Amino acid sequence: MRVSEWIGIWPKIVPSVLQIEEFLAFLLVAAGLTLIGAGIRYVAGDDRRAVPEADLLVGWSAVIGLFVGAGVFTGIPFTWVAGLAGICAALAATALRRGKQDFFPADTVKIAFLLMPLFLLTLSQTASENDDIAQWLPNLRYLLIVDHFPAPGLPISDSIFPSYPYALALVGYLVGKITGTLPVTAVDHFNILLLGSFALLLTRIFQGGERPANDRWRTIGLALAACTLLCPTFVPRLVLSNYADCATAISLAFATILMIRLIESESAPRLASILQATLAVAALVLIKQANLVLLAVALGGIGLVAVKHPRRLLRLAPVLGGGALFYLAWRHQVGKIGGGEMPIAGFDQWQWSVLPDTFSHMLTVVANKGGYFGLALVLSLAAIARFRAAPLAVVFAVSFWGFTAFLTWVYLAVYLGYEGRTAASFWRYNTELGLLQMAAMAAMAGTWWQASDRPALRSALRKASAIGLILVVFGPLIALPQLRFDLNPAKDHVRTAAIAMTPLIPRDAKLFVADPMGSGFFTSFVRWHLGFQSPVVDGLSVFNAEGDLPRLLQRDGITHIYVISSSAALEAVLGQAPPPSGTSLFQRDRNGEWTQTGFWPFEGFASIGAFRS
């Protein structure tokens, strides 16, 4: 990107007053969740195996449990549950104050200061990614409108996967209940804050399991850089969105580390440590359906780690039992909804013939993402060479290879057709192991650091820490174009047009989105921006057969067509060529003829195709 384009971004990142209010409400919600986590740890009898850095995750998981219990087994409006969560936070604060306990983990102020550049540069972020506007945000909007999970007798959700767990959406719901808005960036900021809490945990791992009450700025800065801009799996489109991959990676890493601490303890763990691990596991399995597999492969690695003391694995029984209760409760809700998840094909439909293509695409990803996959190989070798001395490396190695096998099965039995043949999202799913990888690397680096007595090497690491501190402060400014991927002229144009056409389309209309040069993304994009129970019923993309266009229009009784790009087949249906200098809305009259009723010219560009993403 040219310097002039980089400078041109700055006016667009200025947040509105409403976005600032949403961020302040988010901070209030995050503080409440952290207080609940700290309160659970304190009331359960804090012990040295529990980690304050997990308080945010634990408090979030406990609140998820409140909503799942109320939403699955009762018809209580979620507003009441949100009020109960607020009361729990207040009670936790009272208990902590009377016990003269800290409200927040040590160095929270430092980590918050270092995260501020990321927060400030993303305050004005808008929804722009496919899964955001097709699944995750519609789930959040449903909660705010209906005040309950989807269920028989309630309005039908317009999400493509209404049965996916709502753990992340509940963060946005709590923020929305405070502001009265639909906070599309609440989960983005929650991901950032979770990364901050994990950075504090990394400093603990590096220092052998304990950390001082007042750590050095440069140590925290390096840990935060390792979780964000220096992490091979830090992908802004996954972290700064409502996608579940970042929260999954953090929950998996926390759950794994907390369970390892349970089995490595020489004495029987106390209730606080057990509850922390239980709620971390519960958060993991309630973020998205496939996370049960991640838990399973991590447990395989933990089983190997415990080979010296196999009886200690019994300490995980209450942890896994508690997590199972959360998971089964949600499965009960899925049964009531009746679908809304990705289906699994029967064995006779598995696409064995595409395996060579699938493996070829997987290897291409491995070659293009050498940082992550190279470290995965290093840790796998370390797990073999130092089996008894590197438990996190062992767990990561088992998880990595086990998850790769699982993804291969997914491409055989779930992602049929093009997605299976091209190993769709292979890199994206691997990012869910990225923070467990960073934890294993931190543990190995910490062991080396403690054993090293070479002044030159220690001096080099101190300098690297200083560089990491500088990077987390100024790096977001340099990487701004990558962080603000939502600033896309094509998406801005279609968003503006969708808002403008809302009063032109009756609620009983049936709208067709025609974009024969596009991927189909804008069909979901327009549907999202036209609101709950949108009139959009179908769309045309490069993947549709244009010969089917007349049949599609007749089948659904289409009354309106929004034209983003055109083709000969579309022009034949309309009886005219839409103006190429903008996007157009057409309406069918009583005689079946199409009349243009809206037009939005392109501003600053001549073709929408130049900005597709």
N, C-alpha and C positions, 0 to 999 in steps of 0.2 A: 504494500500500500504506500502510495506517495505521501510525502510530508503534508501536502496541502489537504489530502483526504483525511489524514490523521487529525489535523487541526480542525477540519470541518465536522468531526464527530463531537467536539466539546460542547457546542450549543445544544446538542440533542440529549446530553446526559444530565442536564439540569432537572432535578425532580420537581414535581408539583407539590403543593401544600398537602394534598391528599396522600401522595406517596410518602411524604415525610411522616404524616400521621400514622400510616400503616406500619412504617418501620418502627416508630416508637411503641406502637401496640405490640409488634412482634417482640421487641426487647422485653416488654412487660410479661408476655407469655413465656418467653425463654427463661426469664428470671423465676417465674412461678414454677416451671417444670424443674429447674435446678434445685429450688428450695424443697420441692417434694422429694427429689432424689436424695438430697442431703438429710432430710427428715427421716426417710426410711432407713438410711444408714445409721443415723444416730439412735433412733428409737429401738432398732434391732440390736444395738450393742456394737458400736464401732470397734473394729479390730484392725491390726496392721496389714491384714491381707486384703481388706477392702480398699478401693481406690476412689478418692473424691473426684478425680477426673471423669468418672463415669456418672456423676450425679445427673447431668443433663439427659443423658440417654436413659438412665434408670427412671427418672421422673416422667419422661415422655412415655416410656413403656407402661408405667403404672396408670397414667391417664388413658392410654389406649385401652388398657384393661377395663377401666370404668366404662368407656364408651361401648366396647364390645359386649360387656355384660349387659348393659342397659339396652343396647340396640338389638341384640340377638334374642334376648329372653323377655323383653318388655316392650311396651309401646311408648315409654316415657319420651317426651320431646328432648332433643339433645341440648336445648337451652338450659334445662334443669341440670343435666350432667355437667355442662360447662360451669354452671354456678357451683356445683359440688366440687369440681376441680379447683376452683378459686378458693373455696373454703379450706380445702386440703392444703393449698399453698400457704394460706394464712396461719393455719394450725402448725404447719411445719416450721414456719418462721418463728412462731411463738415458742415452740419447743426448743429450737436451736438457740434462741436468745436466752431463755432461762437456763439452758445448759452451758452457756458461754461458749458456744460452738460457732465456727465461721459459717456464714451463709453460702459462700462460694469457694471453690477450690483455690488453693494458693496460686498466685500469679494470674488470676483471672483478669485483673486490670491490665497487665502487660499484654496478654493475648488479645484482649479486646482492642487495645490501642493498635496493635500490629495488624489486626483484621480490618481496621477502619477504612483503609484505602479500598479494599475489595467491597465493603459495604457501600461506601459513598459512590463509587463508580457504577454500582448496579441498582441504585435506588429507583431509577426511572426505567428499568428493564420491562419489556413487554413480552407477552406470550408469543413465541415464534416457531416452536418446534412441533413436529408432527404428533408425537405421542402426547405432548402437553395438551394440545387443543383437541385431540381425538379421545383421550382417555383420562389423564390425570386431572386436568382442570375441570372437565365436565363432572367428574366425581366430586370435586370440591364444591362446585356450583350446586350440585344436587343436595349436598348436606346443608348448605346455607338456605336453600329454597324450601326443601321438604322437612328439614330438621330431624332427619332419621336416615338410616341405611335404606337402600331399595328393598322392598318387601311386597308381598301380595297385598293388594288393596291400596297401595300408594302409587303416585304417578310413575310412569315408566322412565327410566334413566335414558339419556341420550348419549351416554358413554359407550364406546365400542366394547369395553370390558367392565361392566358394572359390578361384577363379582370379585374383582381384584380387591385385596384388603385396602382399608382406608387410613392406614397408620399415618402416612405423610399428609393426606388431605386434612386430617384432624388438626394439624398445626395451623393450616390456613383457616380452618373453621373457627378456631379459637380467636385468631386475629380478626377475622371477619365479624365475629360477634361483638367485638369491642368497637370496631370502626363503622360497622354497618355497610361495608363494601365487600367486593370480591377481590381479595389480595393475591394477585397472581404471582407475586415475588416472595411470599412468605416462606415457601419451601426452599427457594433459592438461598435465602438468607439463613434458614435453618441448616442447610447443608454446610454453609460456610462456618457457622458456629460449631457444628459437630466436628468439623475438621480442626477447629481451634482446640476443642476439648481433647481430641485425639493427639494433637501436637504435644499437649501437656503430658499425656500418657507416654508418648515416645521418649520424653526426657526422663521419665521414671524408668522405662525399660533400659535406656542407655546407661543409666547410673546403677544398674543392678537390682532394681526393684524398689528402691527408695529414692525420694527426691527431697531437696531442702525446701523449707517454707518460703524461701525468697531466692529463686533461681536467677542466673545471669540473663540479661537481655539477649546476649548473643546466642546462648544455648537455646532459649525459647525461639529466637528468630530462625536458627538453623532447623529446628524441629518443625516449625511451621512451614518453612520453605520445602522441607522434605515431604510434607503433606499436600502442598499446593504446587507452586510453579516449578519445583525441581522434581516432583513425583512423576515417573513415567506414565502413570495412569490418570493424571489430572487433565481431564478433558472439559473445557469450559461448557460445552453444549450439554454435558451430563451433570456437571456440578451446579451450574447456574441456570437450572431449569427445575421442573417438577418431577423429572425422571427419578426412578427409585434406585439407580445404580450407586450413587454416592452414599446414600444412607445405608444401603446394603453393605457396601465395603466397610463402613465404619462399624456397623452393628456386628458384622462377622468378626472383625478384628477384636473389638471389645469382648464379645462373647468368648472367643477362643482364648484370649489372654486371661480373662477372669476364671475360666474353667481350668486352665493350666495352673494358675496360682492355687486353686483349690486342691489339686492332686499333688502339687509339689510341697505343700505345707506339711511340716513334720508333726504338727498337732492337728487335732480335729478342727475344721473351720467353724467359725461362729456364724450365727444367723445372718449378720449383715453381709458377709461375703457370699453366702448362699443366695440371698435375695438379689444381690447385684447380678450375679451370674444368671439367675433365673430370668430376671427381667430383661437382661441383654439378649438372651436366647429368644424370649417372647417377642421382643422388638424385631429380631431378625426374621422370624417366621411369619410375622404379620405385616411385613413391608410388601412382599409379593410372593406369589404361589411357589415359584421355583426355588425360593431361598431354603426350603426344606432340604434340597439336595446339597446346597452349600454347607448347611449344618451337618449333614451326614458325612460328607467327605472330610470336614474338619474333625469330626469325632473319630474318624478312622485314623487320622494323624495323632490325635490325643491318645487313642488306645495304644499306639506304638510308643509314645512318650512314657506311658505308665507301665511299660513292660516290666520295669524293675519292681514296681509296687502295684500289681494288678488289683489288689483289694481296694486301693484308693479310688478306683473308678466308681465304686459304690457311692462315693460322695457326690457324684453327678446325678444320681437317681432323682433326688428332689428337684434338681435344676431342670432335667429333661422332662420330668413329670409335670412341673409347672408350665414349661413351655408347651407341652402337649395339650394341656387344658386350654390355653389360649388358642392354639391352632385348631383344635377340634370344635371349639365354640364357633370360630369363624366358618369352618366347614359346614356346620349346622345352618348358618345363615346362607351360605352358598346354595345349599339344598333348597331353602325357601325361595331364593331368587330364581333358581332353575336355569343354570347355565351362566353365560357371560364370562367364560374363561376360554383359553386356547384349547381346542379339542386335540385328542391323541388318536391317530389313525390306527385301525386294526392291523395286526401283523401282516396280513395279506396285501396291505396297501403300502408297506414300507418301501421306500424308493432306493433299493440297493444299487440300481444301475447308475445313479448319479454320484456314488461315493468317490470315484476318481476325481470328478470335478470339484466335489466338496473339499477333499483333501488338498487339491491344488490351490483353491482359494484360501484355505486355512494357512498353508505354507506361505502364500503371498503376504498375508497379514503378519506372520511371524517375521518375515524378512523386512517388512516396513516398520515394525515396532520392536526393533532390536534391543532397545533399552530395557523394556519390561521382560521380554522373553529371554534376553541374555542374562539378566539377574535371576530369572526363574531357573535357568540351567545352573548358574553358580550356586544357588541355594540348594538345588537338588543334589549337586555333588557334595556340598557341605553337609547336607543331611546324612549322606552315606558315610563320609569321612569322619564326622564328629557326631555320630548318632546319639550318644548319651549326653553330650555337652551343648547341643544346640536344639532344644525342643521346638522353638518357633520355626526354625528352618525345616525340621521334620514335618511339622503340621502343614507348613506352606507347601512343601514338595508333594505330600500326599493329596492335599486339596487341589493343587494345580493339575496334576495328572488325572486325578479322579474327575474333576470338573471338565477337563478336556474330553474324557471318555463320555461323560454325560451329554456334552454339547454335540458330539458326533451322533449320539442317539437322537437328539432333538432334530438334527437335520435329516435323519432317516424317517422319523415317525411323527413329527409335529409340524415342522416347516416344509410342507410338501411343495414341489414345483420349484419355481425360481429361487425362493428364499433358501430352500435346502441345498440346491445345487451350488449357490454362491456363498454358502456359509454365512448367511445374514447375521450381522451384529456380533460376529465372533470376537472382534476386538472389544466391542462395548461390554460384552458379558465378562471378558477377562479383567476389565477394570475393577470388577467387584472383588477381585483378590488383591488389588494393588496395595491397600493399606496393611493387609496381613503381611505382604511382602516387605513393606517398609518397616514393620515391627520386627520382622526376622533380621533385616539388615541392621537395624538399630541395636538389637541384642548382640549380634556378632561384633559390630563396631565398638560397643561398650566393653565387651570382653577384651578386645584388643587394646582399647584405651587403658583399661585398668592394669593390664599386664605389661604395657609398654613403659620403658624408662628412657626413651630416646628424646631428648629435648627438642631436636629438630622436628620430629614427627608431631610432637605435642604442639609446637609452635605453628606448624602447618594447619593443624585442625582448628586451632584458635582463630587463625586468619580465615579459614573456611567458614567458621561460625560468624565472623564479622561480615563476610560477604553475604551469607544467608540472611542476616539481619537487614542489610541494605536492600537485598532483593525483595523481601516481603513488603518493605515500605514503598520502594520506588518501582518494583517490577510491574504491579498492576497498571501503572501509568504508561509504561513502555508497551505492555501487552494489551492496551485498551482495545484496539480493533478486534483482537481475538476474543476478548472478554465480552464485548458488546456485539455479539453476532446477530442480535435481534435487529440491528440497524440496517435493514435491507430495504431499498427503495421499492421493490416489487411488493413486499409484504406491507409496507406502509401505505402504498397505493390501494391495495385490495382491502386493507383494514378500513381506510377512509371511505372507500366506495361501499363497503358492507354496512357501515354505520349510516351512510347517507341514503342507502336504498331501503332501509328499514321501514320508513313511513310510506314507501311506494308499494309495499307488498302486503296484502291482507294476511291475517294470521291463518286463514284457511287455504292460502295459496300453496302451490307445489312448485318449488324452485329447482331448476336444473343448472348446475355449474359446468359450463363448457370450456375446457382448457385442453384441446387435443394435442398441444405441444408440451404439456406439462405432465408431472408424475401423478397427479391426483391430489397433491397436498392441498391445493386451494379449495377443493370441495369441503374438506374438513375445516379449513381456515374460515371460510365464509359461514359454514354451519355454526361454528363456535361464536363468531361475532354477531350473528343474528339472534343469539339468545337461546334460552331454554326452550325446548320443543320447537326448534327452528323449522322453517318451511322447506329447507333443503332436503330433497329426497334421493338425489342421485347426481352423478357427474360423469364427464367425459375426459379421458386422459390419453396419453400416448399408449397406454396398455389396453385400452378398449378397442374393439373392432368397430371402425366407423360405419361399417355396413349395418351395425345394430342400432345406430342412432335413431332412425324413425321408430323402431320397435320400442326402444327405451322411452322415448317421449310419449308414445301412445299408452304403453303399459302403465305408467305411473300417473297418467292424466296431467301431465305437466302444464302449468299455466304461465310460468315465467322462465326465462333463460338468462343467466348472467354470463356473458361472453368475455373471457379473459384472453384467449387466442382463438384463431379461426382456422377453418379448413374448407376444402371444396364440399365435403359432405354436409358440414354445418351450414354453409351458405346456401346449399340446395334446399335444406329444410326451412331456413328462414326466408328464402326467396329474395335475399339481398346479401351484400357483403358488409359486415360490421365495419365501422371506421377503424383503421389500423392504428390510429394515434391515441387510443385509449381503450377502456373497457366499457361495455354497454349492457344495459338491461332491456330485454324484450318481453313483451306480454302478448299472449294469444287472445285474439278477439273472438266474438261469437261465431264468426265465419271460419275460424281456424287459421286466420292470417296473423302473422307476427309483426308487431309494431314496436319500434324503439321508444321506450319511455324514460330512459336514463342514460347519461353518458358522462364518463369521468376521464378527462384527458390526462395523459402522462405528463408529469412535470419534472424536467431535468433529465429525462431519458426518452429514447424513441421506441424501445422495444422491451417488453417485460421479460423476454427470454434471456436477456443479458444478466439478470439478477436472480435467476432461479437458484435455490439451494435446498 
